[in-house]
Amino acid sequence: MKLSPKVIMLVLGVLVVSMSLLSIPLYWYSRVALEEELGDQLKRINRIMATTLDQELISMLSVEPGLVSVRQQLEASLAQLAVPGIEGLTLYKQDGTILAQDRQLRQNIAELSPALPNLLSLKNDAEPVVSEIYRLDGDKYVKASAIPVRTNQGSQVILVVWVGANYMAVINQMAGSLLWIMLASFLIAIAMTLVFSRSLIKPVRALSSYARSIQININSEPVELHRTDEFGDLNQSLIDMHRDIQKQEESARQLLAGIAHEIKNPLGGMEIYSGLLSEELSQLPADTKFEEYKSYLEKITEELHHLKRIVQEYLDYARPLKNVIETLSISEIYTDITQILQPELSTHHQRIQLEGDADIQADRSKLQRVFLNLIRNGLEASGEMGQINIQIHDSPGSLGIDFIDTGTGIPKEDRERIFEPYYSTRDRGFGLGLSIVQSIVVELGGTIVVQKSDAEGTVFRMNLPRKGMK
């Protein structure tokens, strides 16, 4: 996973967990605290009312529930006790029979009936008990308290007091508010995370791109972030490292060029003398020894040519020529390379074929070098009767060129390293051909990759800008 999604997930996760840890306990603590306080108030009210009511009237009514006058007197007393906040006052027998109740509040009794079994199961001299909070129609909340009332006959009478729990509306509103607060915080966190991640990820991507450009082309331009934080320090360290690598690379190239130059001079002399020796041998009479000496000389000459090619590759790698940009056609480059390779093509019965044509602004000698190295690599991989197809993919902004051989392909473990200097998959190779190719292509502002490689052959795809160098 990329760094940006990780940062976003981390910040959002911390926010959600923090909000949950704060809001959920706050909600439940507030609700429980208010509910306990209301329960204590209910018990106190219940005790006061139980001692205020006329014990004699309650005793008479508990024995004879049909005494209408006694019921009316008790209900009048209950009505006087129904101060604001009281939602219901009822006297019950333990079997659930209603002895008396506040007439103004009786419409709520049916809705509160589920709480009665627990409230009416009290014994004499028991402490008051409270019920849960019940929600009535119209978003109205009530809570009940029950207490036994002593009678002269010892019968069990329960006084149930219902009070409003209006704070529940506020609690529910708070829960809704907390939900909206969490949602708003979530959205704000997303916005802040995007801003934060952008300021964090942008320099990381810039430094990563800079590091890749150094890997592709050691002479790429440095990237300045102009920051004073740790990213600025890292950027400066990367720039210093880049300059050190450039200096080391330049020193290595100079040393390599000097060595190659010193080797090239005696090779030229050896080539001249081998040519003179070949002429002298041709004037001798032919015999068995003559043919043997001639084969020796041909092998020496062949190895000299091979050494000259290697030395020239070192010189090309160590001392890149300046660019001379001109308008070229791919068919011109193809014709020049075909003429150079004609002896090799005839010897090994190999073919080169061009499909399409296009004009491009580039350096002729360097583009020829690219074509020559890629075609030679393909021919060596294809062997006898091999073939190289060059396909042109023309577009307004860039030019794509495919070099398709009929070889056995490049092993998967070698594909990522074939453009590295001195890395070769052949015994007689020195690993500079493709490195020179990539260096020239990058210098011309293009790219080159192994698009495909399997048992049927390899495809090198080169893309060059139509306007030449960057």
N, C-alpha and C positions, 0 to 999 in steps of 0.2 A: 504494500500500500504506500502511496505517495505521502510526503510529509504534510501537505496542506490538509487533506481529509483527516489525518491523525490529530492535527492541532484543533480543527473544528470539533471533532468528536470529543477530545479531551476537555475543551472549554465548556461545551454544552453539557457534557456529563457531570462536570463539577458543579455547574450552575443548577441543573435539575436536582442533583442529590442534595445540594445545599438548601435550595428552596424547600424541598420535601422535608428535610430534617428540621427546618425552622417552622414551616407553616403547619404541617400536620400536628406536631406536638402542641403548637400554640392553639390550634383549633380545639383539640381534645381537652387540653388543660383548662381553657376558658369555659368550655361546656360543662365539664365535670365540676369545676369550682362553683359555677353559678347554680348548677343542679343541687349540689350539696348545701349551699347556702339557702336555697329555696326550701329544701327538705327540712332543714333545721327551723326555719320560720314557720313552716306548716305544723310541725310538732308543737311549737310553742302556742300557736293559735288554737290548735286542737285541744291542748290541755286547758287553756283559758275557757274555751267554749264549753268543755265538758263539765267544768265546775260552775259555770254560769247558769246552765239550764236547770229547770226545776226537777229535782230528783224524784219527787212524789208523783208529778204528772207522768214522768217517764215510766215509773213503776206501774202506775195504773194502766197506761196504754199498752205496756208490754204484756199485761195480763189479759186485758180486754181491748184488742186492736180496733174494735168497732165503736168505741166511745168517740163520737164525732166532736163533741165539745172539747174534750181533752186534746184531741188531735189539733183542733183549730188553735187552742191556746199555745201548744208547742210550736205550731207552724208560725204563729205570730212572733214568738220569741226568736225563732230561727230567722225570720225576715228582718228583725231588728239587728241581728248579728251579721247580716249579709252586707258588710261594708264594701266599698270599692275594692276590686281585686279578687273578691270571693266569687267563684263561679258556680258553687253549688253547696248546699247543706242538707244532709239527709240522715235520718235515724233509721237503722236497720235492726231487725232481729237477726240472729246468727244464721237462720235458714234463708235469708235474703228477702224476707217480707219487709216492705217499707212501712214504717210506723208514722213518720212525719217528714215533710221536706219543704224547702223554700219553694213556693208555687211559681215564683218568677223564673226559677232556674230549672224546672223539671223537664223542659224540652231537651236538655243535654243528657239526661240520665240514661237514655237508651244507648247513646253512643259510648258511654263510659262503662257499660255493663261488663266488658271483658276483664276489667280490673277487680271486680267485686269478690270473686272467690278467695283471692289472697288477702284482701282487706278484711273480710268477714270471718277469717279463721283465727282471730285473736282470742286469747283467754283473759279471764279477769286479772286485773292488776298488771297486765302486760304494757310495755312501753308502746307509744304510738309508732306506727309503721307508715312508710310512704310508698307510693306506686311509681311506676315509670312515667315518662311524659307521654301524653296522648295528643294526637292531632285531630281536631274537629274540623267540620266543614268551614270553609272561609279562612283557611290558614290560621286557625286559632289553636293554641296549645294550652293544655291544662295538666296539673299534677295533683294527686289526691293524698290525703293523710287520714288514717283511721285510728280511733282510740276507743277502748271499752268504757262504757258508762255504767257506774254502779247503780243498782236498783234495790229497793227495800226487800223485794222478794228473791233477790239473788239471780234473777234471770239475766241473760247476756244481751245487751243492747250496744250496738256499735255506732258511733258518730263518725260520719265520713265528710270531710271538708275538701272541696275542690277549689284550687286557686289557679289563676292564669299564669302561664309560663311564657309571657310575651317576649322575653329575652331570646327565645328560640328563633323568632323571626330575624332578630339581629344576628344571631349565631349563623343562621343559614345564609343571610346576606354576606356575612364575613367569609363563609366558605366559598360563596360565589366570587367574592372580591379576591380571595386568595387565588382562586383558579385563574381569574383574569390577570392578576398580578404575575402569576407564574407564566402565563401565556405571553404577556407583554415582556417579561424578563427574558423569556426564551427568544422572542423576536429581536430584542435589543442585543442579546448575546450573539445571535447569528450575525447581526450587522457588525458588532464590534469584532467578532471572530474573523469575519471576512476582511475587515480593515487590518486587523492585527496579522492575520495569516498572509495577507498580501505584502505587508511591509517586511514580513519574515521570509516568505517564500521567494519573493522577487529577487533579492540579492543572492539567495541560494541558487536559483536557476541561472542567474547571470554568471556566478562563479563556476557553476557546473558547465555552462556553455563555453566559458573561457578555457577551462581545463580541457574540454574536448577539442577546442580549436588548436590548443598547444599540441595535443596528441596527433592531430591530423597534419598540422603545418607548424613547425617550430618557429617560423618567421611571421606568424600571425600577429596582428596588432593587439597590444595590451588593452584590457578592459578596466576602466576607472569607475568605481562606484561613488566616489566623493562622499564617503560616510566617515564619521568619527567614532563609531561604535566597534564592537568586536568584528563585525563584518568588514568594516574598513581596514582593521588590522589584518584580517585574513586576506583581503584583497591585496594589500600591500605586500604581504608575505608571498603571495602567489606571483605578483609582478616581479619581485626580487628573484624568486626561484626561476621564473621564465627567462629573465636576463642572464642569470648564471648558466642556465642550460644553453641559451643562444651562444654565449661566450665559449662554453665547452665544445659545442657543436662546431663553431667556427674554427677553433683550434684543431679539432679532430679533422675537419675538412682540409685545412691547410697542410697538416701533417700527411694526410692521405694523398693530397695532390702532389706534394713534394716527392713522396715515395713512388707514386705512379709515374711521375715525370722521369725520375731517375731510372726506373725500370724500362720505360718506353724507349729511351735513347739506345741502350744496347740491344733491345729487341729489334729496332730498325736496322742496326748493323748486321745482326744475325740473319735477318730476313734477306738483306742484300747479298751477303756471302753465301747463303743457301741457294739463292737464285743463280749466282755465278757458278757455284759448284754443280748445279743442275745442268747448266749450259756445257760445262767441261765434260760431265759424264755423257751427255748426248753425243759428243764427238768420238767417244771411245767405241771400239767394236763390241757388238752385243754378244754376251756370253752369260753363263749362269751367274757369275759373280756380279756382272753388270746389273742384271735384273734385281739381285738381292740388294746391291748398294742403292739402286734407284728407289726401291720400296722403303729403305731406311730413310732416304732423303725426303721422300713424300710424307712420311710420318713426322719427321722433324718439322717440315714446312707446315703441316696441318696443326701441330702443337703450337708453333709460333703464331699462326693466325688466331688460334684459340686464346693464347696469352695476350695478344694485341686487343682482342675484343674485351677481355677482362680488364685490362689496364684502361681501355677507353671508357668502360663503364665506371670505373673508379674516378676517372677524370671528370666525366659528366656529372657524377654525383657530388664530387668535391668542389667543382668550379662551374656552377650554373651560368649559362650565358645570359646576357641581357636580352630582353624581349624586343623584337622588331615586329610590331603588329601590322598585319596587312589583311586584305580580303582574300580568302582562299576558297577553293571548292574542294570538297572531299574527293572528287574524282581525280583531281590533280595529285593529291597526296597518295591516293591509291595507285596511280600510274607510276609515281616515283618509287614507291615501296616494291611494286611488282618487278620493276627493272632490277632493283638491288637484289631481290631474292630469287630471281629467275634461275640461276645455277642450282641453288638448293632445291627449288621446286621441281626442276627437271630430273635431278639425281634421285629424289625420293618419290617421284610421280605424285606430287601434291598439287592442290589447286587453291586459289583464292578467288572469291566471288564477291562483287559489290552489288548491293541492291539499293537503288535510290541514289540521290545526290542532293547536296545543299551547300550554300555558301556560309562562311563563318569568318569572323575577324579573330586571327590568332597569329602566333609566331610559327613560321613555316618549319624551321629546323626542329623546334621542340615538338610540334604536332607530328612531324615525321618520326621523331624518336619514339613517341607514344605508340604510333601505329606499328613501327618496326618491332618494338619489344613485345607488344600484345600478340602480333601475328606470329612472331618467332616462338613465343611460349606456346601458342595454340598448335603450331605445326609440330613442335617437339612432343607435345602431349598426344597428338593424333597419330604420329608415326607414319609408316609407309602408306601411301594412297590416302592420306588424310586430307581434310578439306576445312577451310576457314570461310565462313559466310559473314560478311559485314553488312548489317542492316541499318538504314537511316530512318530515324523517327523525327520528322521535322515538325516544329511547333513555333508559334510567333515569338515566344520568350526564350526558348532554349532549344538545343539540338541534342537528341539522344542517338547514340551510336552503339550498337550491339556487336560484339566480337564473339561469334559462335563457332566452337571447334567440335571435332568428333572424337575427342579423347575419352579417357576413362574417368574423368572427373577429379576433383580435388577432395582429399579426405576431409571429413567434417572438422576434425581437430586442427587442421591447418588453415582453414578458411579465414579465421580471424587474425592470422599472423602473416599471411602471404605478402602484405604490403610493408612489413617491418624490414628495415635495412639488415642485410646479412642473413636473412632467414630464407632458406631454400629447401625445396623438397627433392632436388636432384643432386646426385653425387658431384657432378662437375659444375654446379651453379654456385654463385657467390651471393645470391639473394639481393642484388641491387637493381635488377631490371624493373620489377613491379614497384619498388620504392621510388625509382626515378620517374616512372609513369605517374604514380600518385602525386609526387611533388610537382610535376609539370601541370597536371590537371588542376590541382588546387591553386597553383599560381595563376592559371588562366581563369580561375573563378568557378571551376566545375567540381564534379564529384565522380568517383568511380567505385563500383561495388561488384561483388560476385552475385549476380541476380539468380543464377541457377547452376547447380553442379551435381551431376549424377553419372551413372554408367554410360549414358548416351552422349555426354559431353558437358562442356562448361560454357556459360554465357557471362561475359563481362559487359556491364552496362555503364557507359560513360555519358554524362550529361554536361554539356558546355553551354555557357550563356552566349546568345547570338551577338552580343556587343563586346566579346573578348574579355579582357582582364577586368577585375573589379575596380 
